[in-house]
Amino acid sequence: MSSLDREVIKAIQEAVSEAEQPPKVAKRIEAWLNAMSTSELSASDEQEYLENVRSAITVNIAGGSDED
């Protein structure tokens, strides 16, 4: 169970959705924030969470523009 406020979780999910990222990005960010709120993370722990989030992010490499 999450130790984060329900509104924080909802905001993370909405931001991830608006950025057209997969739901696993929100779950990984939530896990990272939960870990930070319940314990003191070492630098290597922080790096591991960051890498976990980064690996879930999709990047549009087609070169499309949002200014059409």
N, C-alpha and C positions, 0 to 999 in steps of 0.2 A: 504494500500500500504506500501511496505517495505521502510525503510529509509536506508537500507544497499545497498552497491554497488552490482551490478548484478554479478560481478565476485566472491564476497564473498559468495553470495547465491549459485552460481554454485559449488564452492569449498565445501561448507557444504553438498550439495546434493551428490556430488561425493564421499566424505569421508563416508557419511552414507551408500551409496550404496556399496562401497568397503567393508565396515564392515558388509555387509549383514543385515542391519537393515531396518525396515519398513520406508517408506517415512514420516510417522508422526513424526519420530525422528528429521528429518531435519526441519520440520515445527515448531516443538517445540523449537529447538535450535534457529531458525531464530526469533521466537517470543521473546525469552529471550534476544537475542542480540539487537533486536529493542527496547525493553523496557529499556535496559541499556543505549542505545545511545540517548534516548529521555527523560529520567528522572533519578533522583537519587533513586535507589531502596533501600528499607530498608532491614535489615538482614532477616526479615521474608518473604519479597517479593522474595529475592534471593533464600531462602530455598524453597519457593513454586515453583519457576521456575525450580530449580534443581530437585525437586521431580517429577514434571510434565515430564521432560525429562527422568529421570530415569525410570519412570513407563512405558514409551513407548519403552524402550530398551528390546530387546529379548536376552536371554542367552541360549546358547547351553548346555543343561545339559546331553546330550547323552554321553559325554566323548570322542568324536571324536578328532583325532589329525590331525593337518595340516602338519605333517612331513611324511606323507605316501609316 
